Amino acid sequence: MKKVNILFVCGAGLGSSFACQMAAEDVLNKLGINAMLDHSDISSAVSMKPDIIITAQNFKSQFEKFSVDPKQTTIVYLKNIVSKKEIEEKVTPVLKDKGILA
């Protein structure tokens, strides 16, 4: 199984991105996904080219200012960054699209 690179992003790259990462770890373990996880601030995130970026909905307008290649990186926006239910609902189809989850 391919290892997926997931980046969790917030304004400073410390607080909420790390909280989201911890919530998502439980979801990914439940789904049996082999993932490399990291967290970052927005400006650093676009140069890192992960498979998936997971961030809060309120950062959408800031991400739209950057050119992120949608063929390489899928951005998942969350209303509640620590909701395991929302993370699973939004990440599962992305993992399927990328051929990581059957």
QUIDAPE-V679311 format. One record per backbone hydrogen bond with DSSP energy under -0.5 kcal/mol. CO is the residue of the C=O (numbers start at 1). NH is the residue of the N-H. If there is no record, write none. Layout:
# QUIDAPE-V679311
co = (CO,CO)
nh = (NH,NH)
This chain:
# QUIDAPE-V679311
co = (2,4,4,5,5,6,7,8,9,10,14,15,16,17,18,19,20,21,22,23,24,25,26,27,28,28,29,33,34,35,36,38,40,41,42,44,44,45,45,51,52,53,54,55,56,57,59,60,62,63,66,67,68,69,69,74,74,75,76,78,79,80,82,83,84,85,86,87,88,89,90,91,92,93,94,95,95,96)
nh = (4,6,36,51,52,38,54,40,56,42,18,19,20,21,22,23,24,25,26,27,28,29,30,31,32,33,32,35,4,37,6,8,10,45,46,47,48,48,49,74,7,76,9,78,59,60,63,64,65,66,68,69,70,72,73,53,76,77,55,57,81,83,84,87,88,89,90,91,92,93,94,95,96,97,98,100,101,99)
